[in-house]
Amino acid sequence: MCDLVARTGRLQQRYEDGSRLVAGCIPFRYINSEEDGNSDTGKVIQVLMISSSSGPGLLFPKGGWENDETVREAAVREAVEEAGVRGDLMDFLGNYEFKSKTHQDEFSPEGLCKAAMYALRVKEELEMWPEQKTRTRTWLTIEEAVESCRHAWMKDALVEGFCKWHKEKMEKGEITDEDLK
């Protein structure tokens, strides 16, 4: 049995200028390239995506940012609830706006959402998590993730947010060989 319980309902949701505020993350890890079927030595970055509860395609964990938490706490909570992972929440990748067909309400009648996305270095994969009965999780290379992404805004968060952030961190030496272990 899972001791963690996913938050539900809209009573604590944050809104700004007619948009529902959402927090999420792009969970990532490094694996040895040989494990990925690649004959090169070194590390390969993978991102974790989850199945959608409302149709085909894969997603990054995200959900409503609530009044009793910071945006960073909301991103961490969503990673645990939807993907069953914990780790180090790193840098802010950007805000991404999108329209939700399933989440229109009195505060956001057009379903407008603004997602604050972060990078999350995964340290632990939980055996049990709140949404494990409705979601599967899949580790993918960046290229596979771009192809599998259900929403254009999530592709933007991956390519324009995460990939650029990661490249800058590597170039500045802020991600070192020690980090790649």
Contacts in CASP RR format, 6 or more apart in sequence:
PFRMAT RR
TARGET T0000
AUTHOR 0000-0000-0000
METHOD contacts of the structure
MODEL  1
MCDLVARTGRLQQRYEDGSRLVAGCIPFRYINSEEDGNSDTGKVIQVLMI
SSSSGPGLLFPKGGWENDETVREAAVREAVEEAGVRGDLMDFLGNYEFKS
KTHQDEFSPEGLCKAAMYALRVKEELEMWPEQKTRTRTWLTIEEAVESCR
HAWMKDALVEGFCKWHKEKMEKGEITDEDLK
1 128 0 8 1.000
2 128 0 8 1.000
2 129 0 8 1.000
2 130 0 8 1.000
2 132 0 8 1.000
4 80 0 8 1.000
4 81 0 8 1.000
4 126 0 8 1.000
4 128 0 8 1.000
4 129 0 8 1.000
4 130 0 8 1.000
5 130 0 8 1.000
6 81 0 8 1.000
6 82 0 8 1.000
6 130 0 8 1.000
6 131 0 8 1.000
7 66 0 8 1.000
7 77 0 8 1.000
7 81 0 8 1.000
10 105 0 8 1.000
12 66 0 8 1.000
12 67 0 8 1.000
12 68 0 8 1.000
13 20 0 8 1.000
13 21 0 8 1.000
13 64 0 8 1.000
13 65 0 8 1.000
13 66 0 8 1.000
13 67 0 8 1.000
13 107 0 8 1.000
14 20 0 8 1.000
14 21 0 8 1.000
14 64 0 8 1.000
14 65 0 8 1.000
14 66 0 8 1.000
14 67 0 8 1.000
15 21 0 8 1.000
15 107 0 8 1.000
15 108 0 8 1.000
16 114 0 8 1.000
18 107 0 8 1.000
18 108 0 8 1.000
18 110 0 8 1.000
18 112 0 8 1.000
19 97 0 8 1.000
19 108 0 8 1.000
19 111 0 8 1.000
19 112 0 8 1.000
19 113 0 8 1.000
19 114 0 8 1.000
20 64 0 8 1.000
20 100 0 8 1.000
20 103 0 8 1.000
20 105 0 8 1.000
20 107 0 8 1.000
20 108 0 8 1.000
20 111 0 8 1.000
20 112 0 8 1.000
20 113 0 8 1.000
20 114 0 8 1.000
21 64 0 8 1.000
21 65 0 8 1.000
21 71 0 8 1.000
21 113 0 8 1.000
21 114 0 8 1.000
21 116 0 8 1.000
22 62 0 8 1.000
22 63 0 8 1.000
22 64 0 8 1.000
22 65 0 8 1.000
22 113 0 8 1.000
22 114 0 8 1.000
22 115 0 8 1.000
22 116 0 8 1.000
23 62 0 8 1.000
23 63 0 8 1.000
23 64 0 8 1.000
23 65 0 8 1.000
23 71 0 8 1.000
23 72 0 8 1.000
23 74 0 8 1.000
23 75 0 8 1.000
23 78 0 8 1.000
23 115 0 8 1.000
23 116 0 8 1.000
23 117 0 8 1.000
23 118 0 8 1.000
24 60 0 8 1.000
24 61 0 8 1.000
24 62 0 8 1.000
24 63 0 8 1.000
24 74 0 8 1.000
24 75 0 8 1.000
24 78 0 8 1.000
24 79 0 8 1.000
24 115 0 8 1.000
24 116 0 8 1.000
24 117 0 8 1.000
24 118 0 8 1.000
25 60 0 8 1.000
25 61 0 8 1.000
25 62 0 8 1.000
25 75 0 8 1.000
25 76 0 8 1.000
25 78 0 8 1.000
25 79 0 8 1.000
25 89 0 8 1.000
25 117 0 8 1.000
25 118 0 8 1.000
25 119 0 8 1.000
25 120 0 8 1.000
26 47 0 8 1.000
26 60 0 8 1.000
26 93 0 8 1.000
26 117 0 8 1.000
26 118 0 8 1.000
26 119 0 8 1.000
26 120 0 8 1.000
26 157 0 8 1.000
26 158 0 8 1.000
26 162 0 8 1.000
27 47 0 8 1.000
27 48 0 8 1.000
27 60 0 8 1.000
27 61 0 8 1.000
27 79 0 8 1.000
27 83 0 8 1.000
27 85 0 8 1.000
27 120 0 8 1.000
27 122 0 8 1.000
28 45 0 8 1.000
28 46 0 8 1.000
28 47 0 8 1.000
28 48 0 8 1.000
28 119 0 8 1.000
28 120 0 8 1.000
28 121 0 8 1.000
28 122 0 8 1.000
28 162 0 8 1.000
28 166 0 8 1.000
29 45 0 8 1.000
29 46 0 8 1.000
29 48 0 8 1.000
29 121 0 8 1.000
29 122 0 8 1.000
29 139 0 8 1.000
30 43 0 8 1.000
30 44 0 8 1.000
30 45 0 8 1.000
30 46 0 8 1.000
30 179 0 8 1.000
30 180 0 8 1.000
30 181 0 8 1.000
31 43 0 8 1.000
31 44 0 8 1.000
31 46 0 8 1.000
31 139 0 8 1.000
32 41 0 8 1.000
32 42 0 8 1.000
32 43 0 8 1.000
32 44 0 8 1.000
33 39 0 8 1.000
33 40 0 8 1.000
33 41 0 8 1.000
33 42 0 8 1.000
33 43 0 8 1.000
33 44 0 8 1.000
34 41 0 8 1.000
35 44 0 8 1.000
36 44 0 8 1.000
36 46 0 8 1.000
36 141 0 8 1.000
38 44 0 8 1.000
42 180 0 8 1.000
43 180 0 8 1.000
44 141 0 8 1.000
45 141 0 8 1.000
45 142 0 8 1.000
45 166 0 8 1.000
46 139 0 8 1.000
46 140 0 8 1.000
46 141 0 8 1.000
47 60 0 8 1.000
47 139 0 8 1.000
47 140 0 8 1.000
47 142 0 8 1.000
47 145 0 8 1.000
47 158 0 8 1.000
47 162 0 8 1.000
48 60 0 8 1.000
48 83 0 8 1.000
48 85 0 8 1.000
48 122 0 8 1.000
48 137 0 8 1.000
48 138 0 8 1.000
48 139 0 8 1.000
48 140 0 8 1.000
49 58 0 8 1.000
49 59 0 8 1.000
49 60 0 8 1.000
49 137 0 8 1.000
49 138 0 8 1.000
49 140 0 8 1.000
49 145 0 8 1.000
49 148 0 8 1.000
49 149 0 8 1.000
50 58 0 8 1.000
50 59 0 8 1.000
50 60 0 8 1.000
50 61 0 8 1.000
50 82 0 8 1.000
50 83 0 8 1.000
50 135 0 8 1.000
50 136 0 8 1.000
50 137 0 8 1.000
50 138 0 8 1.000
51 57 0 8 1.000
51 58 0 8 1.000
51 59 0 8 1.000
51 135 0 8 1.000
51 136 0 8 1.000
51 137 0 8 1.000
51 138 0 8 1.000
52 58 0 8 1.000
52 59 0 8 1.000
52 150 0 8 1.000
53 131 0 8 1.000
53 134 0 8 1.000
53 135 0 8 1.000
54 102 0 8 1.000
55 150 0 8 1.000
56 150 0 8 1.000
57 148 0 8 1.000
57 149 0 8 1.000
57 150 0 8 1.000
58 138 0 8 1.000
58 140 0 8 1.000
58 145 0 8 1.000
58 148 0 8 1.000
58 149 0 8 1.000
58 150 0 8 1.000
59 149 0 8 1.000
59 150 0 8 1.000
59 151 0 8 1.000
59 154 0 8 1.000
60 117 0 8 1.000
60 154 0 8 1.000
60 157 0 8 1.000
60 158 0 8 1.000
61 78 0 8 1.000
61 79 0 8 1.000
61 81 0 8 1.000
61 82 0 8 1.000
61 83 0 8 1.000
61 85 0 8 1.000
62 75 0 8 1.000
62 78 0 8 1.000
62 82 0 8 1.000
62 115 0 8 1.000
62 117 0 8 1.000
63 74 0 8 1.000
63 78 0 8 1.000
63 82 0 8 1.000
63 115 0 8 1.000
64 74 0 8 1.000
64 78 0 8 1.000
65 71 0 8 1.000
65 74 0 8 1.000
65 116 0 8 1.000
66 74 0 8 1.000
69 77 0 8 1.000
71 116 0 8 1.000
72 89 0 8 1.000
72 118 0 8 1.000
75 89 0 8 1.000
75 116 0 8 1.000
75 117 0 8 1.000
75 118 0 8 1.000
75 120 0 8 1.000
76 86 0 8 1.000
76 87 0 8 1.000
76 89 0 8 1.000
76 120 0 8 1.000
79 85 0 8 1.000
79 86 0 8 1.000
79 87 0 8 1.000
79 120 0 8 1.000
80 86 0 8 1.000
80 126 0 8 1.000
80 129 0 8 1.000
80 130 0 8 1.000
81 129 0 8 1.000
81 130 0 8 1.000
81 131 0 8 1.000
82 129 0 8 1.000
82 130 0 8 1.000
82 131 0 8 1.000
82 135 0 8 1.000
83 129 0 8 1.000
83 135 0 8 1.000
83 137 0 8 1.000
84 125 0 8 1.000
84 126 0 8 1.000
84 129 0 8 1.000
84 130 0 8 1.000
84 131 0 8 1.000
84 132 0 8 1.000
84 137 0 8 1.000
85 120 0 8 1.000
85 122 0 8 1.000
85 124 0 8 1.000
85 125 0 8 1.000
85 126 0 8 1.000
85 137 0 8 1.000
86 122 0 8 1.000
86 123 0 8 1.000
86 124 0 8 1.000
86 126 0 8 1.000
87 120 0 8 1.000
87 121 0 8 1.000
87 122 0 8 1.000
87 123 0 8 1.000
87 124 0 8 1.000
88 120 0 8 1.000
88 121 0 8 1.000
88 123 0 8 1.000
89 118 0 8 1.000
89 119 0 8 1.000
89 120 0 8 1.000
90 118 0 8 1.000
90 119 0 8 1.000
90 120 0 8 1.000
90 121 0 8 1.000
91 118 0 8 1.000
91 119 0 8 1.000
91 165 0 8 1.000
92 116 0 8 1.000
92 117 0 8 1.000
92 118 0 8 1.000
93 117 0 8 1.000
93 118 0 8 1.000
93 119 0 8 1.000
93 157 0 8 1.000
93 161 0 8 1.000
93 162 0 8 1.000
93 165 0 8 1.000
94 116 0 8 1.000
94 117 0 8 1.000
94 157 0 8 1.000
94 161 0 8 1.000
95 114 0 8 1.000
95 115 0 8 1.000
95 116 0 8 1.000
95 117 0 8 1.000
96 114 0 8 1.000
96 115 0 8 1.000
96 117 0 8 1.000
96 153 0 8 1.000
96 154 0 8 1.000
96 156 0 8 1.000
96 157 0 8 1.000
97 112 0 8 1.000
97 113 0 8 1.000
97 114 0 8 1.000
97 115 0 8 1.000
97 153 0 8 1.000
98 112 0 8 1.000
98 113 0 8 1.000
98 115 0 8 1.000
98 151 0 8 1.000
98 153 0 8 1.000
99 110 0 8 1.000
99 111 0 8 1.000
99 112 0 8 1.000
99 113 0 8 1.000
100 111 0 8 1.000
100 112 0 8 1.000
100 113 0 8 1.000
101 111 0 8 1.000
103 111 0 8 1.000
103 113 0 8 1.000
104 110 0 8 1.000
104 111 0 8 1.000
105 111 0 8 1.000
115 153 0 8 1.000
115 157 0 8 1.000
117 157 0 8 1.000
117 161 0 8 1.000
117 162 0 8 1.000
119 162 0 8 1.000
119 165 0 8 1.000
119 166 0 8 1.000
125 137 0 8 1.000
138 148 0 8 1.000
140 148 0 8 1.000
142 158 0 8 1.000
142 163 0 8 1.000
145 158 0 8 1.000
146 155 0 8 1.000
146 158 0 8 1.000
146 159 0 8 1.000
149 155 0 8 1.000
149 158 0 8 1.000
166 175 0 8 1.000
169 175 0 8 1.000
END
